[in-house]
Amino acid sequence: LDRVRATGEPRGEFAVLNALGRIAALRGDRAAAVELYERALEIAEREGGADDVGVVLTNLGIEERVRGNLDVAEAHLGRALTAFDDAGYDAPPGFLLNSLALLRIRRGDPTAGEDYLERAVASLELAGEDRAVAAALRNLAEMRERRGRWPEAADQLERSLTLRRAVDDRRGEMSTLALLARLRWRQGRFADAETHANALRQLAERMNDRSREAQACILLGDVAFSRDELSEAEAHYQLAYSYYQQTDKEASSRGVEMRLVAVAERRDPGVARRVKLRETAAWAAEEDNHALAMDANGLLADALIAAGAADAAAQALKDAAEASRRVPNPAETGRFTALLGHLELDRSDQAAAEGLFGLANELHADHYQTRLLAARLADRAGRRSEADRLRALAEQAAGDHWAGRLRAGRPRM
C-alpha cells in the first residue's frame, strides 16, 4: 500500500484498499474490512469513478449485512444501485443483485430474494463470471430447498459444485458441498449425502477450517442418526463438538449438544433428556436463533412421539413450525404441519387432520410426510386403492427415510 501511495496514483491505492478489505472479510475480520472499504470509498468518491463507488458500496453492504446492521447495509446497496446507474449500466451488475437478494432474504422477504437471485444468475452468466455464478447458484438453490423445490435445488447445487471446482474456489466448494449433503439427506439419499459430507470433511481438513470440519461431522452424524446407528452418530457429533469448542461458537456447540441428547434419548428414553431439549429450544428462542429453535423443537417432538406423549409432542411441533416460519423455511413448516396432522389422525380427529393436510400440501406437497398423511386420510375414508397409490408415492419420496416407524405408517422426524 505504501509503494502504491508513493506513485501518487489514486486508482492504484483504491484497488489495493478494496483488495485488502476482501482479504480481511475472508478472514472474518469484519471491522477491519469495513474500515478498509470506507477508505477505498473516500478515494472513489473523490476521483469520480462511479463504477468504483458502486463496487465498494456493494462490499460495504455485504459486510454490514453479515454484521447484522441491515439498515446500514440497505443504505449502502441503494447507493450502489445509483452509482451503477450513473456509470451508464443498463441493469445492476450480477454481484450487486446477489447482495440485494441476500439482504431481502435476511429481511424476511424470500420471494423478492429469489427474484433477485434469478436475475443475478442470468447477469453473471452473460458476463462469464463463473466464480460469481457458482455463488449465486448456491444461494438460489438454498431458497429452492426452503420452498421444497428439491430437484431444482439439487440441479443448481451440482452446477455450482462443478463451477467452483473448475475455478479452484475451495471455500466456495465447501459451502456448496455442505448444502448439497444436507439436501441429499433430506431427500433420503443417504449414500450421496455421505459422499458429499466426506468430501467436505477432507477439503476442510486441507484448508484447516475447523468450522467446516464440524459441519461435515454433523452431516455424517445426522445420516447415522437417521439410520438408527446411534454409536456412529454419537462419535461424529462428539468430534464436531470438539471442533466447535476450538472455534468458540456457542450456538453451534449447543446445536451439537442437542443432537447428543437426542442420541441418548433414543438409546434410553428419559424425561431429563427431553427437558434438556426443551431448554435448548427456549435458549435458542431467546437468542432469536430460529434455525436452532426449529431443530431443537423438532428433535423434542420426535422424542415425545416415541414416548407416546401426544399433547406435549403437538406443542413441540407447533413451536417448531413457528420457528420455521421465522427462518423462514416453508418446506420445514410443511413437514411439521404434516406431522401435526399425523398426531391428530392418531387421536381420531379427522377434521383437524384434513385441515392440517391442506396447509402442509400447500407448503410442501412432495414431502413424504405430506404424502403419507394423504395416504392415511384416504385409508380412513375407505379409499383403499388411492391410499395404496399415495403410500407408494410417500415411500418413493422418503427414500432411505422409509424405515422403522415411518414404514409402519407412524410419523417420524
N, C-alpha and C positions, 0 to 999 in steps of 0.2 A: 504493500500500500504506500509506503514512504517513497519507494522508487517511482511509482506512478505519479504521485503528487509532485515529485521533483521535475517531471516532464512538463508540468503545467497544463496537462490535457484533462479537462473535467470529465469527458466521456469515459476515459480510462478509469478515473477514480470511481465514477458511478458503477462501472462494470465490476470492479473489484469489491466494492462495498456490498453490492447486491449478491455477488457470489459468496462472500463471507457470511452474509445473512442466511443464505441457503444452507451453508455448512453448519452454522450454529443451530438452525432449525432441525437438521438431520440428527444432530447430536442431542436434541431435546432441550437445548438452552434457549427457551422461548424469549426470555427477557433480552438476551444478547442479540437475538435475531431481530427483534423489533427495533432495538437501538440502531443496529446497522442499517436496516431498511429505512428508518427515518432519516438518517444521514444521507443515504442514497437519494431519497425523495427530495431533500433540500437542493441537491445538485441538479436533479432532473427538472425541477420547477424553475430553478434559476436559469438554466441553459435553454429552457423552452422545448425540450424533447417530449412531445405528447405521448409517443409510444413508450418511452422510458417511464414516464409518470404512471401510465396505465399498468405497466409490468410491476413496478414496485408497490403500487397501491393494492394490486391483487395479492402480492406476497404479504403485505401487512394485514389484509383482510383474512388471509388464511391463518396467520399466527394469532390474531385476536379471536377468531372463531375457536381455535384449539384451546385458547386460554379461557374461553367462556365469556368473553366480552362481546356479546352478539350485536349490541347496538353500534359499538365502535367498528366491528367488522362490516356491518351493513353500510355504514357511512363510507368506509374505505372502498368497498366494492362498487357502491353507487358512483363515487368519484372516478373509479376506474372505467366504468361504462362511459362516462362523459369524456374522459381523456381519449379513449379509443375512437369515440365519435369525432372528436376534434382532430384526431390524426387521420381521418378520412376512411375509417373502416366501414364497410357496408353492414357488417354484423359483428357482435363481440367475438373475440377470439375464443377458441375452444377451452383454453385453460381458465379463462375468466368464467365461462359458462359452467365449468365443472365446479369452481369455487362457489358460485352463486347457488348451484344445486345443493351442495353440502350445507350451506347456510340455511337454505329453505327447509331442508330435512331437519336440521337442528332446531329450527323454529317451529317444528311440528306441522309442516306443510309438505308431506311426501309427494303429493300429486304434482305440485309445482317443481319439486326437486327432481322428480323423474323426467318431467318435460325438459328441464334444463340439461339433464344428463344425456338425453337422446340427442339434443341439439349439439352438445359438446362432442359426442362421439362422431357425429356427421362432420362437424367442422374440423376436428383433429385428423380424421381420416383423409379429408381433402388436402390438408396441409402436409400429410405424410409424416405426422408426428407420432411414430409408433409407440414410444415410451408413454406419451400422454394418452394415447388411445387406450393402451392397456390399463392405465389407471382409471380412466373414465368407464371402461367396460366393467371393471371390477366393482366400481361404485354403483353402476346401473344394475349389475347382477344382484347386489345386496338388496336393492329396492324390489327387484323382481322376486327374490326369495321371500322377502317380508310380505309380499302380496300373494304368495302361494303359486307364483308362476315359475315353478321349479325347472321344467325342461328348458325354458328360455334362459333362466339364470345359469343353468349348467353350461349351455352353449356359450354364453358370454364369458363365463369363467375359463372355459377351455381355451377360448380365443385369447383372453388376457394372459393366461399362463404361457401360451405359445409365443406371444409377442414379447413378454418380459424375459423369457429365456433367450430369445433371438437377440435382444439388445443388452443382455447380461445385466438386467436390473434385478439384483439379488434380493434387495429389501422389498421391492415390489412383488417379486416372485413369492416371498414368504407370505405377504398379505393375501395374495390370490390363493395360494395353497391352503391357508387356514380356512378361508371361506368355502373353498371347494370341498375340503374334507368335511366341514360341518354340513354342507348341503347334501353330500353323498350319504352321510349318517342319517340325516332327516329322511332321505328317500329310501332308507333301508338297504342301501348298497354298502354293506359293512366292509367288504374286501377293498372296494375302491377308496372308502374313507380311510382305511388303514394305510393304503399305499400313499395317499397324499399326505397324511399325518406323519408318516415315517420320512417322506421326502422333506417335509417342513422341518422335522427334528434334525435331520442330517445337515441341512443347509444352515439352520440356526446354530448348530454346533460349530460349523466352519466360520460363521460370522460372529461367534462369541456373543450371541444375543440370547440372554437368559429368559427374557420375557417370552420370546417366540418358542424357545425350548419348552417352557412351561405350558404354553398354549398347545403345542403338539402333544405333550403328555396328557393334558386334559382331554383332548380329542380321542386319543387312544384309550384312555380310561372310560370315556363315555361309550365307546363301542363295546368294550369288555363288559361294562355295567349292563348295557342293553342285552348282551348275550347271557347275563347272569354268571359271568366269570368273575366272581367277586374278588378273589385274591389278586388276579391280574389287574383288575380295575383299581384296587387299593394301592398296588405297587406303583402304577402310573400316577395316581393322584398324590401319593407321598412324595414322589420325585418332583412333581410340579410344585408342590407346596414348598419344598426346599429351595427351588429356584426363585419363587416369589419372595421368600424370606430374604434373599440376597438383593432383591430389587426394591424392597420396602414399599410394596403396593398393598395397602390394607384391604381394599375391596377385592382385589384378585385373590389374596390369601383367604379371605372369608369365603369366596366362591369355591375354592378347593376344599376348605374345611367342611363346607356344606355337603359336598359330594362324598367326603369321607364318612360323614354322619349318615348319609343315605345308604352307603355300603353297609355300615354297621347295623343299621335299622333293618335292611333286607335280610342280613345274615341272622340277626337276633332281635326281633321287634321289641320295642320298649317305649314307654311314654316319655322317658327322659330325652331320648333322641329326637322324638317328634317336637318336644319343647324347644330343643336346640335349633331345629329347622325353623320353627316359628320365630324364635329370637333373631335369627339371621334375616328372615323376611322383614321383621319390624325394623331392624337396624338399616337395612337397605332402603326401606320406605322413608325413614327419617333423613337419610343422606340423599334422597332423590335419585338413587341408583335403581331405576325402574327395571333394567335388564336383570340385575341380581335379585330384586324382589320377585320378578316374574319366575325365575328359575327356582328360587327357594320355595315359593308357594306351590309351584308345580311338583317338586320333589316331596313336599309335605303332603300334598293331596294324594300322590301315589302311595305313600306310606299309610295314610289314613284309609284309603280304599282297600288296601290289602288287609288292614286291621278290622275292616267292617264298620268303621265309624263314618257312616254316610253323611250325617249332618255336618260334622266337622270338615269332611272332605269337600262337601259342596261349598262351604265358606272359603276354604283354601283355594278352590278353583275360581270362585268369584274374585278373590283378591288377585290371583294370578292373571285373570282376564283383564282386570282393571289396570294392573301394572303393564300388561302387554299393549293396552291402548295408549298408554303414556310413553311407550318407547319411541314411536308406535310400531307395532308388528301385527298387522291384521291377520296374517296366517296363523300366528300363535293364538290370537284372540279366538279365531275359529276353532282351533283344536281344543282349547279349554272349554269353549261353549259346547262343543260336541260331547266332551267328557261329562259336563253337567247334564246333558241330555241323557246319557247312559245312566247316570245316577237316578234321574227322575223316572226313567223307564224301570229301573230296578225297584223303585218304590211304587210302581204301578200308576204313576201319574202320566198317562199317555198324552194328555193335552199339553202339559208343560214340556214334555219331551219333544213333541211335534213343534212347539214354538221355538225351542232351542235349536232344533234341527234346521228350521228355516233360517235362523241367524247364522248358524255355522255354515250352511250351504251357500249363503251369500258371501261369506268371508273367505272360505276355502273349501270349495265343493269337492276338490280332488283329494283332500286329505283322507287317509284311511280311516280315521276315527269318524269323520263325517259319513263316509260310505258305509261303515259298519253300523252306525246309528240308523241310517236309512234302511239297511237290511233288517235290523231288529224291529223297526217300526212296521215294515212290510210283513214280517213274520207274525207280529202281534195282530195285524189286520187280516190275517188269513191268506195273504197273497204269497203262497209258498214259492212258486216259480220265480216271481220277481225278487223275493228275498234271497233265493239261491244265486240269482244273477248278480245282485248287489253285493252279496258276500264274496263272490268270486272277484268282483272289482275291488273290494276292500283288500282282499288278500294280495292282489296284484299291486295295488298302490302301497301296501305296507312293506313289501319286500322282506328283508330279514327281520323286521319287527314282528312278523306274523309268527308268534311263538307263545307258549305258555298261556297266560290268562287271555291274551288277545285272540289266540286261535279258538279258545273256548267261548268267545263272544263277550269276554269281560273287558271293560276299559282298562287301558294300560298307558302310562305316560310314554 
